[in-house]
Amino acid sequence: MEGKHPGNSDQITRDYFDSLLVEMRHLDGQKPDTTLELYGEKFKTPIMMAALSHLNNICDDGMVEMAKGAVLAGVVNWAGMGDKEELERITATGAKTIKIIKPYADNELIMERIAHAKECGVLAVGMDIDHAFNGKGEYDKVLGFDMAPKSHEEIRRFAEAADLPFVVKGVLSTQDAYKCLQAGVKGIVVSHHHGIMDYAIPPLRILPEIVKVVNGQIPVFVDCGIISGMDVFKALALGATAVSAGRVIMQPLGRSGAQGVKEQVEQMNEELKGVMARTGSRDLRHIDPSVIWHK
Ligand SMILES: Cc1cc2nc3c(=O)[nH]c(=O)nc-3n(C[C@H](O)[C@H](O)[C@H](O)COP(=O)(O)O)c2cc1C
């Protein structure tokens, strides 16, 4: 159910962000460094593109334009559902891309998409496991393709076949995080897929529990509702390795293409640096969770 009502997960998530307060630490301050190291590559900021798709209605060749923006901004690009040809054009921009494949019912199709993503030279590949069911408890159908839930054994097989870091998107419980670790997954995205279900727990609320389970073994990413550098900071302080920004970059993308994406990311990164500087956080590994207070 969409729109403003008590169970709207986007609103609950926004309210949670806004309920988190930040203490300041000025003595012995240093200029902050936001460099992210991920899967053997370096990026300017922990702010990444979200796994979006079908952006042509807001911008010509929107997914490719977003990838160009990611290159300009020096950030990780993610790509959601899309055909092979589109992924080839996305990766041809030079964007270091994490390709998210749908949980197709047909595992051979998944394997084929994994192999193709690898040929395209992606940084990592993965699956949005939260798209298996529709809201009526039936298997979902997306653009005519049947979806199906995956067992952790199937995830293990995909991860093994990928021979690249395999990322699971749509983890919103410690149980799934634990199963991902068991399956050899190399990154998880704590997300409710912009409110795929009402009353979903805000990603930041459950993040510390998931981070405890993961215990530094793999990166933990977060998305949903991140619209400012302050939001990014709160996610990082609660244990995220990096975050994805989706809808907040769509308007700049529509208005000014790749340049708009770059400017939006840079603005958010400046805000992030501002908060890091005032909390004694010299780099991404030195953000003390105890700076966060609950209202
Ligand atoms: C237009 C649009 C297309 C999306 N397509 C995908 C997709 O193909 N695969 C996926 O895993 N998530 C997809 N998402 C979800 C985003 O990756 C992200 O989880 C969600 O939008 C929450 O982040 P945000 O609040 O920053 O937008 C899409 C979101 C939007 C708005």
The ligand as an ORCA input file, in Angstrom:
! r2SCAN-3c Opt
* xyz 0 1
  C      12.865      3.668    -10.690
  C      13.436      2.610     -9.781
  C      13.854      1.401    -10.314
  C      14.377      0.409     -9.482
  N      14.805     -0.767    -10.025
  C      15.402     -1.696     -9.236
  C      15.916     -2.902     -9.798
  O      15.793     -3.155    -10.989
  N      16.527     -3.770     -8.966
  C      16.672     -3.524     -7.623
  O      17.255     -4.328     -6.916
  N      16.168     -2.393     -7.064
  C      15.547     -1.480     -7.843
  N      15.075     -0.323     -7.279
  C      15.202     -0.121     -5.813
  C      16.445      0.686     -5.456
  O      17.626     -0.015     -5.751
  C      16.491      1.035     -3.973
  O      16.503     -0.160     -3.212
  C      15.294      1.854     -3.506
  O      14.895      2.806     -4.476
  C      15.564      2.560     -2.182
  O      16.540      3.547     -2.303
  P      16.142      5.107     -2.415
  O      15.233      5.408     -1.281
  O      17.468      5.820     -2.312
  O      15.468      5.299     -3.736
  C      14.508      0.659     -8.098
  C      14.063      1.880     -7.570
  C      13.539      2.854     -8.377
  C      13.103      4.145     -7.771
*
